[in-house]
Amino acid sequence: MTNSPSHITRWDEPIHARALARLDILTKPVGALGRLEPLAAQLCAIQSTLAPQITKPAALVFAGDHGAADRGVSAYPKAVTAQMVANFLSGGAAISVFSRLHGLSLQVIDAGVDAPLAPHPQLIAAKVRSGTRDYGVEPALTADEVGHAFRLAAEIIQRTVAAGSNTLVLGEMGIGNTASSALLMHGLTGRPLADCVGRGTGLDDAGVARKLALLEQARARAPHVANARQLLQEFGGCEIAMLTGAILAAAAQRCVVVIDGFTVTVAAALAFQITPEARDFCVFAHRSAEQAHRALLAFIGVDPLLDLGMRLGEGTGAALAIPLLRAAASMITDMATFESAGVSGKEER
């Protein structure tokens, strides 16, 4: 099966229609299972079956550093990226805990961490470069580096699917990546930059103001860029570029792609600009506490499954949505119809 974004086709429309019809004859009032019902129909359409399955779900966390992080756009120093990667791999991070809880295989991708990382069975070495350039003074990535990130991501997705996974939870780690994401969101949506900037890892009011001022200077360097690939070159991160490529490749493989918080949603929006059909394969897991994430979800026109006030990243919100996907798949597969159960349907009056 191809992993080229140009080969992404829409979900199975006839199966989607049949799934919606089946949902209406299951032993419940029409629509009584709420958001699980369109989710179940989406799973059916992605997998071209009325008996969808969530098979070997895999959590992929893409990690990278940002040259602009040294300017104080985060409450944490850049060294935390590599330290958190070690925490993921030792099993102590939130995504590690949630992956174990929900039976997810967890792999961490070194997309561009600005430090050497020791080999580990759960670590994929795929460094595009050791951190991006400082987008305050020059483009963060070259066109070749963005293309290389897409190719590396496609290879990772292909191997993950070949190992039997049909559902991918996407997460990220990178000090300063919400600042990069704010610039990317601004370029994609045209919303004022102030609406795209949040507290990230916990900035106070003064920190947010400093972050906004630095990002305004960066945007002034390339004020008119709105094309997804060019935005990644100017302001992106290695992990964000690889996430964008991963979403496109996973859609081409007809996987269920579970989207996490702000930064992964920015990558999804970039992917949708490149290939709109990729949206069919994405399940938006949660609405984070980041004000910019809420605005971006509204721009895309999606209503996520969960709203728990989370803002951690790592794929944590996406991991928590896996039980809902399993429930939706089981519901449409295993519930009886009124006819098969010998239950009277709704009377017409």
C-alpha positions, 0 to 999 in steps of 0.5 A: 500500500502506498505511503505517498500523500498524493495517494490519499483517497477519501474514506469509504462513502458507501460504508459510511452511509451503511454504518449510519443506517445500522446505527439507527436500527441498533437496540437504542433510541436513534442517537442515544449513544451521542458522539460514539455514533458518528465516531463508529461510522468514521471507523467503519468508513476508514476501514471499509467494514461494518465491523471495525477493530482497533488493532495494536494501537501505537503511540508515537511521540516525536521529539525535537528542539528549537533554536528559538528556545534560547530566547526564553519562549518557554518556562523550561530550559531546552535541556528538558527535551532530552531529559523528558525523552529519557523519562518516556523511555524509562516509563515515568512520564504520563504518556508512558503510564497511559500507554501501559494502562491502555495497551499502547506500544510506545515509541519515541522518535528523535526527530531533532533533539539537540543532544545525543541520545543513548540507544533504546529499544523504544527510541527511533533515531531519525534526527533531521538535524540537532535542533532547528535554526533560530527562526528569529533571524533565519528560516528554521529549516531548509526545504530539503530538511522538511522533505527529509522529515516527511520521508522519515515519517513515512518510513516510520509509519510504514514500519508501524503499520507493517507490524500490525497497527491500524490506529496511531496516537500522535504526540510530541515533545519539544521545549519551545514548540508551542511558540513555533506552533503559534507562528504556524497557526497564525500563518495558516489561519490569519488570526492575530498572533496574540490569539495564537500564543498561550502559556505553553509549559506554564509561562506567567503573564510577563513570560507570555508578553515576552513570548509574543514580542519575540514571535512578532519579531520572527513573523516580521522576518517572513510576513506573507508566508502561508503555504504549509511547507514554506511555513514549516521551513520558516518557523517549524520544528523537526518534530512538527514537520515529522508529525505533518508527514506522519499524518499524511502517511498514516492517512495514505495507509488508511489508519485511524490517526488520533490527534492530541493537543495544540502542536499535533493539531497544528501539524494536522492543519498543515497536513490538511492544507497539503492534502484535504482528504487526510482529515477523514482519517483523523480523530481529534481526541481532546480540547486542551486548556490552551486558548489557541488550541480551542481557536484552531479547532474552531477554525478546522471545524471539529469538536473533540471527544474530550475536554479535561482541561489538559495541556501536557502534550506527549500524546496524553489526551490522545491516549485517553481517547483509545477506550472511546474508540474501542467502545465505538467499534464494539458498539457497532459490531456487537450490539443487536438490532431490533430485529435480531433481538426481537425487540419492538421498534419505535411506534409511528404515530 
